[in-house]
Amino acid sequence: MNNKKICTAHIISIGDEILSGHTVNTNSSYIASALYELGIFTKKIIAIADADNEIISELESSMKQTDMIFITGGLGPTNDDLTKNVLCRHFGFKLKFRPEVWDHIVAIFAKRNMVPDEINKEQAMFPDSEKVMLLHNSSGTAPGMHFNFDGKHIFVMPGVPNEMRSLMKEEILPYLKENFSDNLYYRDINTTDISESSLYSILSKNPEFPFGCAIAFLPQGYGVTVRIKNFGAADQRKRKVDSALKIIKSLVNEKIFTYDMVTPQHELVSILKKRHLRLSAAESCTGGLFMNNITNIPGSSEVFTEGFVTYSNDSKFAILNVNPSTLGIKGAVSEETVSEMLEGLLAETKADIVCAVSGIAGPDGGSEFKPVGTVFAGFSLREEKKKHIRKFFFTGDRISIKEKASNKLMIEMIRYLKKETT
């Protein structure tokens, strides 16, 4: 289509398990983010119970307010999976057995060395209407559905996150890219060591603010992302965003560590690949979180060689040869201990760059001089024979402090490695 327009969307998550808190609803954030990339704006996100009246009520309300509705959940074969039957009754569609869907279900079970039950045939029943398109689910047994009528588009997907993402990537997003809005252009500026309020104060004092764009401040676990958006004509939006980016850079350049970053681990792995650097890590308070985040990135095996979780003082000595007197006098949470952890990594591995972190994640273990949230983290490049170690103080609960420490270590490495190449 050439007559693309800006569209809005609602996201409806169906499932008692979401409302009870037993399942974290990551589907909605994924869908909203994917739509945003296309310039399709989510106006409402809601979770509702597995109940006929709830589903119909929310569906009817959304159809009056928005162009697209994304529904997840309730496509399984059991009695509490109501979505497909409820929608078909509401729109007056009958269900018809689809042999090709059943063949796919049998094949999925065969890969698991299993045979489907008779109840699984329910998932091969599909609305018998030209207004409903089957969405192939390559990752599971429940196909998705695309209802298209009265200028409204309803996309129905399984609630299992990997199946939902597969349907979005393979079926839904390509359709949306071809047929709907591409009027949005945006860039992200990723900052660190500055608060959201301070960042806003600096930028808003400029007489040209917001620089002909929509500016959003997005606090992250590592700093604040400034998102610059423009919804104008194709020949103007990029020019305006890039102009705004230059102005913001001139105002807070020392706080910027990168642009358009997906996650710190994506960015760090990418830089290490470009530099052909091999990484090794030693973690104490983060308990392997840093290494887990790095190895979650496809292709990280090209740069990550090995790592150690030296949680106890004994392990710091046994594995990394940290001096017991350093641990006794300075403590495990100290610049001196992290320095010796880095030395141990350089001695025990062949990595080109090594990093280490030690801190107090809490809720206990803090003191007047080293309160909970105190973290020392650093890195060293073998060729430089120089250590870069900083002391940080993070707030939050135990999990939050671990996440912030892991992210911050990555950010420090990104900042330094990027500065080296500019």
Secondary structure, DSSP 8 states (H G I E B T S, - for coil): -------EEEEEEE-HHHHTTSS---HHHHHHHHHHHTT-EEEEEEEE-S-HHHHHHHHHHHHHH-SEEEEES--SSSTT--HHHHHHHHHT--EEE-HHHHHHHHHHHHHTT----GGGGGGGEEE-STTEEEE--TTSS--EEEEEETTEEEEEE-SSHHHHHHHIIIIIHHHHHHHS----EEEEEEE-SS-HHHHHHHHHTSTTTTTTSEEEEEE-SSSEEEEEEE-S-HHHHHHHHHHHHHHHHHHHGGGEEEES-S-HHHHHHHHHHHHT--EEEEESTTTTHHHHHHHTSTTGGGTEEEEEE--SHHHHHHHH---HHHHHHT-SSSHHHHHHHHHHHHHH---SEEEEEEE--SSS---SSS-TTEEEEEEEETTTTEEEEEEEE--S-HHHHHHHHHHHHHHHHHHHHHHHH-
